[in-house]
């Protein structure tokens, strides 16, 4: 059993906040792999299914971000699972928008959801940090993550969430580096055209009918 946790705040008010990218990522994964309908359990919303042969419990805590550990701890105890069976997906302001990093253990870097989970199950679990970037200038970080994604953000957000979902089997299989590489490849901008083609010239060896 793999416990896949997405962090965010419950309710329509927060649904499109940058802080809720963990919820959005789990929604994309649940849809792609046809997990069960979301239902209330473990002080959150859960969906169950199988990804690449591995049984998955997807969990979105409904306790608000700073109490996320209550929900995660309850689920972990019920299944008698170990912290290393938990993967937490959440927002990271220190990463550029659309970038992803995965690691096991470490500190909370001030993230209230991670602080809460650490307090309930320790820190020996997997973290998938999804970049949302810092506010421009000296903007307030708390206000930044509790604001909705901007219209400009939508250009990268949809493809990024889809890439995370497509690459999820690698994450479940313990291939964290391959997961990061695949997400990066899927979200990379298209290569620029050959300069001659960009200039409207035909490539060498090509013919043009008159």
Number of C-alpha atoms within 10 A of each C-alpha: 15 20 24 22 26 24 27 30 26 18 10 8 11 15 17 19 19 27 28 25 28 23 25 24 25 23 19 18 23 24 13 14 17 14 19 15 12 16 12 13 16 20 17 20 17 22 21 20 16 17 20 12 10 13 14 19 20 26 28 32 28 21 17 18 21 17 20 28 24 20 24 26 20 16 20 19 11 9 10 10 15 15 20 14 15 22 22 24 27 26 26 24 19 14 16 13 18 22 18 22 16 18 14 16 15 12 10 15 10 8 15 16 23 25 20 21 23 21 13 18 19 15 19 16 19 22 21 22 21 27 21 25 19 18 14 9 6 7 10 11 13 10 12 19 21 18 15 17 18 12 8 8 14 11 10 12 21 14 16 24 23 18 23 26 21 18 22 22 20 18 19 22 14 11 13 21 13 13 24 21 13 18 23 18 12 16 18 12 8 8 6 8 9 11 10 11 11 10 9 9 11 12 11 7 5 7 8 5 3 3
